[in-house]
Structure formats: C-alpha cells, structure tokens
Amino acid sequence: MHRYFPDFYIKYKNSDGKIIEELIEVKPFNQCSPPNPKKKLTKTGRTSKRYLKEVQTYIVNDAKWNQAMKYCKDRNWKWRILTEKDINIY
C-alpha cells in the first residue's frame, strides 16, 4: 500500500454553470508511455540501468494513475495528466 498525492485538485464552474471537480497530475511527457525497448541493451548485450529505471518509473506511475482514475470515477470527477507539451514548455 502506498500514499499518492496528485499535483492539483481544482473545482470550477464551466460555461454552463456546472461545478467541475478535477485531479491533475503533471509529469514529463517521456514518463507517460512505456519506455522504448529498442534502447534496453548496452553495447555488451546487458540490460541498461537507465532502461530498467524508466520501466520502474512507468510501472509506478501507471499504477498510481489507474487508482486515481478509479477514485475520480467514483466521485464523478475528471482526471488529467498534463505534460510540457500540454502547457507549451519545451
């Protein structure tokens, strides 16, 4: 069991006057999809530490995000992941 705290909880009225509640996670784009398996081997044919770290990070994030999505669904909230591409930071 782990504790997880998303980056933002926001509550606002949309243009129709409806109250919207939303959880937002901010992450680098490269942590939002599985690592590229083509980069997994070093020149000696061993699995690289960097690739293993990327896999571990993705697995942890994916597990957290699946639970956050369920939490939001139970409360009729929205769930979003924002990356540098969404907020125009390059």
N, C-alpha and C positions, 0 to 999 in steps of 0.2 A: 504494500500500500504506500502511495506517495501523495504528497500535497502538491497542488498545482494552482498557480495564481496567474490568470491571463493578464495581459498588459492593460487593458481598458475595459471598463463597464460603462456604457453610455445609455442614457434614457432621453428621448427627444420626441417631439411631435412632428409627424410628417406633414406634407402639404394638405392632407385631408383632415388633419387634426387628431389623427390616431396616435396614441402613445406607443413608441417603439423602444424595446429594450434590446441591447446588443452587447455581446462579448467580442472583443477584438484582440487578436494576437499579432504581434509584429515580429517578423523573422526575416533573415536574409533569404533571397529567392532560392539560393542553392541548397537550403535546408528543407525546402518544401516538396522535394521529389526525391525518389530513391537515387543513390549515387550511381554513377556510370560504371558498370562492371568492367568496361574496357580498360579502366585505369587501375584495376586492382592488383596487378602484378608488378613487382620490381624487375629490374634487369636480370636478377638472379632467379626469377621464377617464383619468388615468395610473395605472399600477400602483403601489400604495403600497410604500414601502421596508419597512414593517412586515410586510406580507403576503409580500414576497419573502424576508425573513429567516425568517419562520415556515415557509415552504416549504423553504428550505435546511436549517433545523434538523430538520424532519421527515424529509427525504430522508437526511440523515446518520445520524440515529437509526435509521431503518428499515434502512439498510444494515448498521449495526453489529449491530442486533438479529437480523437474518437470519443473519449469520455466527455470532453467539453461540448461536443455536438449533441450527445445524448442529454446532457444537463440542460442545454438550451432548448432542445426539442420538448423536454418535459415541462418547461416553463413558457413555451411559445415565444422564445427569444430568438434573435438572429445570431449567427456565428460567422465570423470572418477572420481570415488571415490576410494581413497586409504585408507586402514586401516593398523593397526600394523601388520596384517597378510601378507599384500602385501609387506611391506618393512622390514619384518623379525625382528620386535621388539616385544618381548614378555615380 
